Amino acid sequence: MTIVLGISGSIAAFKAADLASQLTKEGHQVHCVMTRAATEFITPLTLQTLSRQPVLISLEDEKNSWKPGHIDLADSADLLLVAPLSANTLGNFANGLAPDPLSSIYLALPRETPVLLAPAMNGKMWLHPATQRNTGQLREDGCHFVGPAEGDLACGYQGVGRMAEVDEILTAVAALTSA
């Protein structure tokens, strides 16, 4: 199974390394796509090593083939998993914006390809009416969500906004890929 693992800018990006490793060990072909903001939290080299695949970060990286990399990944994906999903990337998806390869892949996915989103952000951001409106739009569009969870947040607050635990995300992936 081919899984595109999107990583957006959040302190929870470090958990993407565990996700990439475990999904690869389970026999999935994992292709990591990072937003530029995600590279502030985890290196592409880490994800490349754990997934055993090159990491896509910018549309300028797509010079290796006549077919744009984001289109090729969208066509081959059996699942798009975005963990962590920042408020910015959530907004891009909900509003059909494609400023980066991750959002471009989302827009280019065949309609039948499942999308699993694991939000991670400050609780106030998660509860903001705009974020909730965007989340509602994505649910209406057929996206699945896992989390966010409650607990200690990196910003020092307590409450909702933590990315779901890796095991919970893996369980959700298994449910979507076995259907």
PyMOL commands that place a pseudoatom at each C-alpha (Angstrom):
pseudoatom trace, name=CA, resn=MET, resi=1, chain=A, elem=C, hetatm=0, pos=[0.000, 0.000, 0.000]
pseudoatom trace, name=CA, resn=THR, resi=2, chain=A, elem=C, hetatm=0, pos=[1.296, 3.461, -0.904]
pseudoatom trace, name=CA, resn=ILE, resi=3, chain=A, elem=C, hetatm=0, pos=[0.858, 6.072, 1.810]
pseudoatom trace, name=CA, resn=VAL, resi=4, chain=A, elem=C, hetatm=0, pos=[1.679, 9.722, 1.311]
pseudoatom trace, name=CA, resn=LEU, resi=5, chain=A, elem=C, hetatm=0, pos=[2.620, 11.072, 4.732]
pseudoatom trace, name=CA, resn=GLY, resi=6, chain=A, elem=C, hetatm=0, pos=[2.218, 14.830, 4.887]
pseudoatom trace, name=CA, resn=ILE, resi=7, chain=A, elem=C, hetatm=0, pos=[4.001, 16.713, 7.643]
pseudoatom trace, name=CA, resn=SER, resi=8, chain=A, elem=C, hetatm=0, pos=[3.107, 20.340, 8.317]
pseudoatom trace, name=CA, resn=GLY, resi=9, chain=A, elem=C, hetatm=0, pos=[4.598, 22.909, 10.668]
pseudoatom trace, name=CA, resn=SER, resi=10, chain=A, elem=C, hetatm=0, pos=[3.999, 21.864, 14.265]
pseudoatom trace, name=CA, resn=ILE, resi=11, chain=A, elem=C, hetatm=0, pos=[6.164, 20.756, 17.162]
pseudoatom trace, name=CA, resn=ALA, resi=12, chain=A, elem=C, hetatm=0, pos=[4.361, 17.402, 16.769]
pseudoatom trace, name=CA, resn=ALA, resi=13, chain=A, elem=C, hetatm=0, pos=[6.286, 16.899, 13.504]
pseudoatom trace, name=CA, resn=PHE, resi=14, chain=A, elem=C, hetatm=0, pos=[8.832, 14.849, 15.457]
pseudoatom trace, name=CA, resn=LYS, resi=15, chain=A, elem=C, hetatm=0, pos=[6.171, 12.124, 15.767]
pseudoatom trace, name=CA, resn=ALA, resi=16, chain=A, elem=C, hetatm=0, pos=[6.163, 11.783, 11.961]
pseudoatom trace, name=CA, resn=ALA, resi=17, chain=A, elem=C, hetatm=0, pos=[9.496, 9.959, 12.251]
pseudoatom trace, name=CA, resn=ASP, resi=18, chain=A, elem=C, hetatm=0, pos=[7.862, 7.227, 14.339]
pseudoatom trace, name=CA, resn=LEU, resi=19, chain=A, elem=C, hetatm=0, pos=[4.890, 7.098, 11.951]
pseudoatom trace, name=CA, resn=ALA, resi=20, chain=A, elem=C, hetatm=0, pos=[7.120, 6.799, 8.876]
pseudoatom trace, name=CA, resn=SER, resi=21, chain=A, elem=C, hetatm=0, pos=[9.205, 4.099, 10.550]
pseudoatom trace, name=CA, resn=GLN, resi=22, chain=A, elem=C, hetatm=0, pos=[6.270, 2.020, 11.756]
pseudoatom trace, name=CA, resn=LEU, resi=23, chain=A, elem=C, hetatm=0, pos=[4.327, 2.299, 8.482]
pseudoatom trace, name=CA, resn=THR, resi=24, chain=A, elem=C, hetatm=0, pos=[7.438, 1.243, 6.554]
pseudoatom trace, name=CA, resn=LYS, resi=25, chain=A, elem=C, hetatm=0, pos=[7.984, -1.711, 8.915]
pseudoatom trace, name=CA, resn=GLU, resi=26, chain=A, elem=C, hetatm=0, pos=[4.355, -2.738, 8.283]
pseudoatom trace, name=CA, resn=GLY, resi=27, chain=A, elem=C, hetatm=0, pos=[5.236, -3.041, 4.588]
pseudoatom trace, name=CA, resn=HIS, resi=28, chain=A, elem=C, hetatm=0, pos=[3.741, 0.197, 3.295]
pseudoatom trace, name=CA, resn=GLN, resi=29, chain=A, elem=C, hetatm=0, pos=[5.559, 2.312, 0.763]
pseudoatom trace, name=CA, resn=VAL, resi=30, chain=A, elem=C, hetatm=0, pos=[5.737, 5.688, 2.521]
pseudoatom trace, name=CA, resn=HIS, resi=31, chain=A, elem=C, hetatm=0, pos=[6.373, 8.939, 0.653]
pseudoatom trace, name=CA, resn=CYS, resi=32, chain=A, elem=C, hetatm=0, pos=[6.902, 11.937, 2.923]
pseudoatom trace, name=CA, resn=VAL, resi=33, chain=A, elem=C, hetatm=0, pos=[5.875, 15.415, 1.827]
pseudoatom trace, name=CA, resn=MET, resi=34, chain=A, elem=C, hetatm=0, pos=[6.801, 18.305, 4.102]
pseudoatom trace, name=CA, resn=THR, resi=35, chain=A, elem=C, hetatm=0, pos=[5.760, 21.912, 4.221]
pseudoatom trace, name=CA, resn=ARG, resi=36, chain=A, elem=C, hetatm=0, pos=[8.658, 24.346, 4.568]
pseudoatom trace, name=CA, resn=ALA, resi=37, chain=A, elem=C, hetatm=0, pos=[7.471, 25.091, 8.118]
pseudoatom trace, name=CA, resn=ALA, resi=38, chain=A, elem=C, hetatm=0, pos=[7.766, 21.385, 9.000]
pseudoatom trace, name=CA, resn=THR, resi=39, chain=A, elem=C, hetatm=0, pos=[11.482, 21.476, 8.187]
pseudoatom trace, name=CA, resn=GLU, resi=40, chain=A, elem=C, hetatm=0, pos=[11.937, 23.784, 11.185]
pseudoatom trace, name=CA, resn=PHE, resi=41, chain=A, elem=C, hetatm=0, pos=[10.946, 20.896, 13.469]
pseudoatom trace, name=CA, resn=ILE, resi=42, chain=A, elem=C, hetatm=0, pos=[12.341, 17.750, 11.778]
pseudoatom trace, name=CA, resn=THR, resi=43, chain=A, elem=C, hetatm=0, pos=[14.828, 17.238, 8.980]
pseudoatom trace, name=CA, resn=PRO, resi=44, chain=A, elem=C, hetatm=0, pos=[13.969, 15.796, 5.592]
pseudoatom trace, name=CA, resn=LEU, resi=45, chain=A, elem=C, hetatm=0, pos=[16.988, 13.484, 5.946]
pseudoatom trace, name=CA, resn=THR, resi=46, chain=A, elem=C, hetatm=0, pos=[15.418, 11.814, 8.993]
pseudoatom trace, name=CA, resn=LEU, resi=47, chain=A, elem=C, hetatm=0, pos=[12.203, 11.102, 7.104]
pseudoatom trace, name=CA, resn=GLN, resi=48, chain=A, elem=C, hetatm=0, pos=[14.050, 10.055, 3.954]
pseudoatom trace, name=CA, resn=THR, resi=49, chain=A, elem=C, hetatm=0, pos=[16.104, 7.534, 5.925]
pseudoatom trace, name=CA, resn=LEU, resi=50, chain=A, elem=C, hetatm=0, pos=[13.108, 6.088, 7.785]
pseudoatom trace, name=CA, resn=SER, resi=51, chain=A, elem=C, hetatm=0, pos=[10.817, 5.927, 4.734]
pseudoatom trace, name=CA, resn=ARG, resi=52, chain=A, elem=C, hetatm=0, pos=[13.578, 4.918, 2.307]
pseudoatom trace, name=CA, resn=GLN, resi=53, chain=A, elem=C, hetatm=0, pos=[12.146, 7.420, -0.182]
pseudoatom trace, name=CA, resn=PRO, resi=54, chain=A, elem=C, hetatm=0, pos=[13.078, 10.964, -1.224]
pseudoatom trace, name=CA, resn=VAL, resi=55, chain=A, elem=C, hetatm=0, pos=[11.172, 13.714, 0.584]
pseudoatom trace, name=CA, resn=LEU, resi=56, chain=A, elem=C, hetatm=0, pos=[9.238, 16.344, -1.351]
pseudoatom trace, name=CA, resn=ILE, resi=57, chain=A, elem=C, hetatm=0, pos=[9.336, 19.857, 0.132]
pseudoatom trace, name=CA, resn=SER, resi=58, chain=A, elem=C, hetatm=0, pos=[8.820, 22.361, -2.643]
pseudoatom trace, name=CA, resn=LEU, resi=59, chain=A, elem=C, hetatm=0, pos=[7.384, 22.452, -6.138]
pseudoatom trace, name=CA, resn=GLU, resi=60, chain=A, elem=C, hetatm=0, pos=[10.895, 23.364, -7.288]
pseudoatom trace, name=CA, resn=ASP, resi=61, chain=A, elem=C, hetatm=0, pos=[12.031, 19.862, -6.190]
pseudoatom trace, name=CA, resn=GLU, resi=62, chain=A, elem=C, hetatm=0, pos=[9.970, 18.303, -8.973]
pseudoatom trace, name=CA, resn=LYS, resi=63, chain=A, elem=C, hetatm=0, pos=[12.565, 18.461, -11.743]
pseudoatom trace, name=CA, resn=ASN, resi=64, chain=A, elem=C, hetatm=0, pos=[13.401, 14.740, -11.849]
pseudoatom trace, name=CA, resn=SER, resi=65, chain=A, elem=C, hetatm=0, pos=[10.623, 13.681, -14.208]
pseudoatom trace, name=CA, resn=TRP, resi=66, chain=A, elem=C, hetatm=0, pos=[8.411, 14.979, -16.965]
pseudoatom trace, name=CA, resn=LYS, resi=67, chain=A, elem=C, hetatm=0, pos=[5.404, 14.327, -14.698]
pseudoatom trace, name=CA, resn=PRO, resi=68, chain=A, elem=C, hetatm=0, pos=[5.138, 16.693, -11.715]
pseudoatom trace, name=CA, resn=GLY, resi=69, chain=A, elem=C, hetatm=0, pos=[5.969, 14.852, -8.481]
pseudoatom trace, name=CA, resn=HIS, resi=70, chain=A, elem=C, hetatm=0, pos=[2.834, 16.026, -6.687]
pseudoatom trace, name=CA, resn=ILE, resi=71, chain=A, elem=C, hetatm=0, pos=[0.636, 14.632, -9.489]
pseudoatom trace, name=CA, resn=ASP, resi=72, chain=A, elem=C, hetatm=0, pos=[2.566, 11.357, -9.549]
pseudoatom trace, name=CA, resn=LEU, resi=73, chain=A, elem=C, hetatm=0, pos=[2.225, 10.964, -5.760]
pseudoatom trace, name=CA, resn=ALA, resi=74, chain=A, elem=C, hetatm=0, pos=[-1.484, 11.837, -5.858]
pseudoatom trace, name=CA, resn=ASP, resi=75, chain=A, elem=C, hetatm=0, pos=[-2.049, 9.236, -8.591]
pseudoatom trace, name=CA, resn=SER, resi=76, chain=A, elem=C, hetatm=0, pos=[-0.178, 6.485, -6.740]
pseudoatom trace, name=CA, resn=ALA, resi=77, chain=A, elem=C, hetatm=0, pos=[-1.488, 7.149, -3.207]
pseudoatom trace, name=CA, resn=ASP, resi=78, chain=A, elem=C, hetatm=0, pos=[-3.745, 4.605, -1.550]
pseudoatom trace, name=CA, resn=LEU, resi=79, chain=A, elem=C, hetatm=0, pos=[-4.015, 6.962, 1.441]
pseudoatom trace, name=CA, resn=LEU, resi=80, chain=A, elem=C, hetatm=0, pos=[-3.054, 10.540, 2.246]
pseudoatom trace, name=CA, resn=LEU, resi=81, chain=A, elem=C, hetatm=0, pos=[-2.163, 10.850, 5.926]
pseudoatom trace, name=CA, resn=VAL, resi=82, chain=A, elem=C, hetatm=0, pos=[-1.296, 14.297, 7.259]
pseudoatom trace, name=CA, resn=ALA, resi=83, chain=A, elem=C, hetatm=0, pos=[0.247, 14.156, 10.725]
pseudoatom trace, name=CA, resn=PRO, resi=84, chain=A, elem=C, hetatm=0, pos=[0.613, 16.726, 12.077]
pseudoatom trace, name=CA, resn=LEU, resi=85, chain=A, elem=C, hetatm=0, pos=[-1.958, 18.898, 10.344]
pseudoatom trace, name=CA, resn=SER, resi=86, chain=A, elem=C, hetatm=0, pos=[-1.426, 22.574, 11.171]
pseudoatom trace, name=CA, resn=ALA, resi=87, chain=A, elem=C, hetatm=0, pos=[-4.188, 25.183, 11.120]
pseudoatom trace, name=CA, resn=ASN, resi=88, chain=A, elem=C, hetatm=0, pos=[-2.545, 26.699, 8.033]
pseudoatom trace, name=CA, resn=THR, resi=89, chain=A, elem=C, hetatm=0, pos=[-2.543, 23.465, 6.031]
pseudoatom trace, name=CA, resn=LEU, resi=90, chain=A, elem=C, hetatm=0, pos=[-6.070, 22.647, 7.235]
pseudoatom trace, name=CA, resn=GLY, resi=91, chain=A, elem=C, hetatm=0, pos=[-7.177, 26.041, 5.915]
pseudoatom trace, name=CA, resn=ASN, resi=92, chain=A, elem=C, hetatm=0, pos=[-5.408, 25.487, 2.592]
pseudoatom trace, name=CA, resn=PHE, resi=93, chain=A, elem=C, hetatm=0, pos=[-7.143, 22.130, 2.128]
pseudoatom trace, name=CA, resn=ALA, resi=94, chain=A, elem=C, hetatm=0, pos=[-10.592, 23.433, 3.115]
pseudoatom trace, name=CA, resn=ASN, resi=95, chain=A, elem=C, hetatm=0, pos=[-10.352, 26.418, 0.790]
pseudoatom trace, name=CA, resn=GLY, resi=96, chain=A, elem=C, hetatm=0, pos=[-8.791, 24.702, -2.209]
pseudoatom trace, name=CA, resn=LEU, resi=97, chain=A, elem=C, hetatm=0, pos=[-5.475, 26.537, -1.965]
pseudoatom trace, name=CA, resn=ALA, resi=98, chain=A, elem=C, hetatm=0, pos=[-2.304, 24.896, -3.274]
pseudoatom trace, name=CA, resn=PRO, resi=99, chain=A, elem=C, hetatm=0, pos=[0.775, 26.937, -2.298]
pseudoatom trace, name=CA, resn=ASP, resi=100, chain=A, elem=C, hetatm=0, pos=[2.934, 23.862, -1.682]
pseudoatom trace, name=CA, resn=PRO, resi=101, chain=A, elem=C, hetatm=0, pos=[3.295, 20.229, -2.804]
pseudoatom trace, name=CA, resn=LEU, resi=102, chain=A, elem=C, hetatm=0, pos=[1.261, 18.865, 0.134]
pseudoatom trace, name=CA, resn=SER, resi=103, chain=A, elem=C, hetatm=0, pos=[-1.792, 21.015, -0.646]
pseudoatom trace, name=CA, resn=SER, resi=104, chain=A, elem=C, hetatm=0, pos=[-1.326, 20.325, -4.349]
pseudoatom trace, name=CA, resn=ILE, resi=105, chain=A, elem=C, hetatm=0, pos=[-1.357, 16.566, -3.698]
pseudoatom trace, name=CA, resn=TYR, resi=106, chain=A, elem=C, hetatm=0, pos=[-4.533, 16.936, -1.653]
pseudoatom trace, name=CA, resn=LEU, resi=107, chain=A, elem=C, hetatm=0, pos=[-6.264, 18.735, -4.549]
pseudoatom trace, name=CA, resn=ALA, resi=108, chain=A, elem=C, hetatm=0, pos=[-4.987, 16.242, -7.154]
pseudoatom trace, name=CA, resn=LEU, resi=109, chain=A, elem=C, hetatm=0, pos=[-6.058, 13.076, -5.300]
pseudoatom trace, name=CA, resn=PRO, resi=110, chain=A, elem=C, hetatm=0, pos=[-8.624, 10.874, -6.986]
pseudoatom trace, name=CA, resn=ARG, resi=111, chain=A, elem=C, hetatm=0, pos=[-11.921, 11.285, -5.132]
pseudoatom trace, name=CA, resn=GLU, resi=112, chain=A, elem=C, hetatm=0, pos=[-11.898, 7.681, -3.906]
pseudoatom trace, name=CA, resn=THR, resi=113, chain=A, elem=C, hetatm=0, pos=[-8.516, 8.006, -2.159]
pseudoatom trace, name=CA, resn=PRO, resi=114, chain=A, elem=C, hetatm=0, pos=[-9.064, 8.264, 1.600]
pseudoatom trace, name=CA, resn=VAL, resi=115, chain=A, elem=C, hetatm=0, pos=[-7.623, 11.209, 3.525]
pseudoatom trace, name=CA, resn=LEU, resi=116, chain=A, elem=C, hetatm=0, pos=[-6.766, 10.923, 7.225]
pseudoatom trace, name=CA, resn=LEU, resi=117, chain=A, elem=C, hetatm=0, pos=[-5.944, 14.122, 9.099]
pseudoatom trace, name=CA, resn=ALA, resi=118, chain=A, elem=C, hetatm=0, pos=[-4.308, 14.371, 12.537]
pseudoatom trace, name=CA, resn=PRO, resi=119, chain=A, elem=C, hetatm=0, pos=[-4.572, 18.009, 13.683]
pseudoatom trace, name=CA, resn=ALA, resi=120, chain=A, elem=C, hetatm=0, pos=[-2.021, 19.517, 16.055]
pseudoatom trace, name=CA, resn=MET, resi=121, chain=A, elem=C, hetatm=0, pos=[-2.240, 23.128, 17.190]
pseudoatom trace, name=CA, resn=ASN, resi=122, chain=A, elem=C, hetatm=0, pos=[-2.869, 25.457, 20.094]
pseudoatom trace, name=CA, resn=GLY, resi=123, chain=A, elem=C, hetatm=0, pos=[-6.278, 24.809, 21.675]
pseudoatom trace, name=CA, resn=LYS, resi=124, chain=A, elem=C, hetatm=0, pos=[-7.501, 28.338, 20.965]
pseudoatom trace, name=CA, resn=MET, resi=125, chain=A, elem=C, hetatm=0, pos=[-6.574, 27.873, 17.325]
pseudoatom trace, name=CA, resn=TRP, resi=126, chain=A, elem=C, hetatm=0, pos=[-8.394, 24.519, 17.173]
pseudoatom trace, name=CA, resn=LEU, resi=127, chain=A, elem=C, hetatm=0, pos=[-11.541, 25.949, 18.778]
pseudoatom trace, name=CA, resn=HIS, resi=128, chain=A, elem=C, hetatm=0, pos=[-11.581, 29.128, 16.665]
pseudoatom trace, name=CA, resn=PRO, resi=129, chain=A, elem=C, hetatm=0, pos=[-14.733, 29.381, 14.522]
pseudoatom trace, name=CA, resn=ALA, resi=130, chain=A, elem=C, hetatm=0, pos=[-12.664, 29.589, 11.308]
pseudoatom trace, name=CA, resn=THR, resi=131, chain=A, elem=C, hetatm=0, pos=[-10.809, 26.356, 12.128]
pseudoatom trace, name=CA, resn=GLN, resi=132, chain=A, elem=C, hetatm=0, pos=[-14.049, 24.635, 13.080]
pseudoatom trace, name=CA, resn=ARG, resi=133, chain=A, elem=C, hetatm=0, pos=[-15.664, 25.863, 9.851]
pseudoatom trace, name=CA, resn=ASN, resi=134, chain=A, elem=C, hetatm=0, pos=[-12.703, 24.545, 7.844]
pseudoatom trace, name=CA, resn=THR, resi=135, chain=A, elem=C, hetatm=0, pos=[-12.845, 21.218, 9.707]
pseudoatom trace, name=CA, resn=GLY, resi=136, chain=A, elem=C, hetatm=0, pos=[-16.553, 20.943, 8.933]
pseudoatom trace, name=CA, resn=GLN, resi=137, chain=A, elem=C, hetatm=0, pos=[-15.840, 21.592, 5.260]
pseudoatom trace, name=CA, resn=LEU, resi=138, chain=A, elem=C, hetatm=0, pos=[-13.186, 18.888, 5.169]
pseudoatom trace, name=CA, resn=ARG, resi=139, chain=A, elem=C, hetatm=0, pos=[-15.513, 16.392, 6.876]
pseudoatom trace, name=CA, resn=GLU, resi=140, chain=A, elem=C, hetatm=0, pos=[-18.172, 17.270, 4.306]
pseudoatom trace, name=CA, resn=ASP, resi=141, chain=A, elem=C, hetatm=0, pos=[-15.562, 16.678, 1.595]
pseudoatom trace, name=CA, resn=GLY, resi=142, chain=A, elem=C, hetatm=0, pos=[-15.036, 13.155, 2.980]
pseudoatom trace, name=CA, resn=CYS, resi=143, chain=A, elem=C, hetatm=0, pos=[-11.875, 13.573, 5.057]
pseudoatom trace, name=CA, resn=HIS, resi=144, chain=A, elem=C, hetatm=0, pos=[-11.412, 11.491, 8.193]
pseudoatom trace, name=CA, resn=PHE, resi=145, chain=A, elem=C, hetatm=0, pos=[-9.973, 12.918, 11.402]
pseudoatom trace, name=CA, resn=VAL, resi=146, chain=A, elem=C, hetatm=0, pos=[-8.074, 11.360, 14.282]
pseudoatom trace, name=CA, resn=GLY, resi=147, chain=A, elem=C, hetatm=0, pos=[-7.752, 13.741, 17.217]
pseudoatom trace, name=CA, resn=PRO, resi=148, chain=A, elem=C, hetatm=0, pos=[-6.855, 16.233, 18.328]
pseudoatom trace, name=CA, resn=ALA, resi=149, chain=A, elem=C, hetatm=0, pos=[-6.374, 14.928, 21.846]
pseudoatom trace, name=CA, resn=GLU, resi=150, chain=A, elem=C, hetatm=0, pos=[-6.446, 16.768, 25.156]
pseudoatom trace, name=CA, resn=GLY, resi=151, chain=A, elem=C, hetatm=0, pos=[-3.422, 17.219, 27.367]
pseudoatom trace, name=CA, resn=ASP, resi=152, chain=A, elem=C, hetatm=0, pos=[-0.310, 19.320, 27.755]
pseudoatom trace, name=CA, resn=LEU, resi=153, chain=A, elem=C, hetatm=0, pos=[0.375, 21.465, 24.702]
pseudoatom trace, name=CA, resn=ALA, resi=154, chain=A, elem=C, hetatm=0, pos=[3.809, 22.638, 23.570]
pseudoatom trace, name=CA, resn=CYS, resi=155, chain=A, elem=C, hetatm=0, pos=[2.707, 26.261, 24.020]
pseudoatom trace, name=CA, resn=GLY, resi=156, chain=A, elem=C, hetatm=0, pos=[2.368, 25.685, 27.773]
pseudoatom trace, name=CA, resn=TYR, resi=157, chain=A, elem=C, hetatm=0, pos=[-1.432, 25.418, 27.786]
pseudoatom trace, name=CA, resn=GLN, resi=158, chain=A, elem=C, hetatm=0, pos=[-3.502, 22.420, 28.705]
pseudoatom trace, name=CA, resn=GLY, resi=159, chain=A, elem=C, hetatm=0, pos=[-6.493, 21.365, 26.653]
pseudoatom trace, name=CA, resn=VAL, resi=160, chain=A, elem=C, hetatm=0, pos=[-7.446, 20.159, 23.220]
pseudoatom trace, name=CA, resn=GLY, resi=161, chain=A, elem=C, hetatm=0, pos=[-4.954, 20.463, 20.384]
pseudoatom trace, name=CA, resn=ARG, resi=162, chain=A, elem=C, hetatm=0, pos=[-2.395, 17.670, 20.869]
pseudoatom trace, name=CA, resn=MET, resi=163, chain=A, elem=C, hetatm=0, pos=[-1.819, 15.412, 17.905]
pseudoatom trace, name=CA, resn=ALA, resi=164, chain=A, elem=C, hetatm=0, pos=[-3.295, 11.966, 18.466]
pseudoatom trace, name=CA, resn=GLU, resi=165, chain=A, elem=C, hetatm=0, pos=[-0.801, 9.370, 19.682]
pseudoatom trace, name=CA, resn=VAL, resi=166, chain=A, elem=C, hetatm=0, pos=[1.037, 7.384, 17.017]
pseudoatom trace, name=CA, resn=ASP, resi=167, chain=A, elem=C, hetatm=0, pos=[-0.722, 4.118, 17.978]
pseudoatom trace, name=CA, resn=GLU, resi=168, chain=A, elem=C, hetatm=0, pos=[-4.123, 5.772, 17.580]
pseudoatom trace, name=CA, resn=ILE, resi=169, chain=A, elem=C, hetatm=0, pos=[-3.130, 7.101, 14.162]
pseudoatom trace, name=CA, resn=LEU, resi=170, chain=A, elem=C, hetatm=0, pos=[-1.836, 3.665, 13.095]
pseudoatom trace, name=CA, resn=THR, resi=171, chain=A, elem=C, hetatm=0, pos=[-5.150, 2.113, 14.178]
pseudoatom trace, name=CA, resn=ALA, resi=172, chain=A, elem=C, hetatm=0, pos=[-7.045, 4.667, 12.077]
pseudoatom trace, name=CA, resn=VAL, resi=173, chain=A, elem=C, hetatm=0, pos=[-4.743, 3.984, 9.108]
pseudoatom trace, name=CA, resn=ALA, resi=174, chain=A, elem=C, hetatm=0, pos=[-5.392, 0.236, 9.440]
pseudoatom trace, name=CA, resn=ALA, resi=175, chain=A, elem=C, hetatm=0, pos=[-9.160, 0.834, 9.529]
pseudoatom trace, name=CA, resn=LEU, resi=176, chain=A, elem=C, hetatm=0, pos=[-9.056, 2.939, 6.363]
pseudoatom trace, name=CA, resn=THR, resi=177, chain=A, elem=C, hetatm=0, pos=[-6.645, 0.729, 4.431]
pseudoatom trace, name=CA, resn=SER, resi=178, chain=A, elem=C, hetatm=0, pos=[-8.402, -2.549, 5.222]
pseudoatom trace, name=CA, resn=ALA, resi=179, chain=A, elem=C, hetatm=0, pos=[-11.813, -1.297, 4.094]
for i in range(1, 179): cmd.bond("trace and resi %d" % i, "trace and resi %d" % (i + 1))
show_as sticks, trace
zoom trace
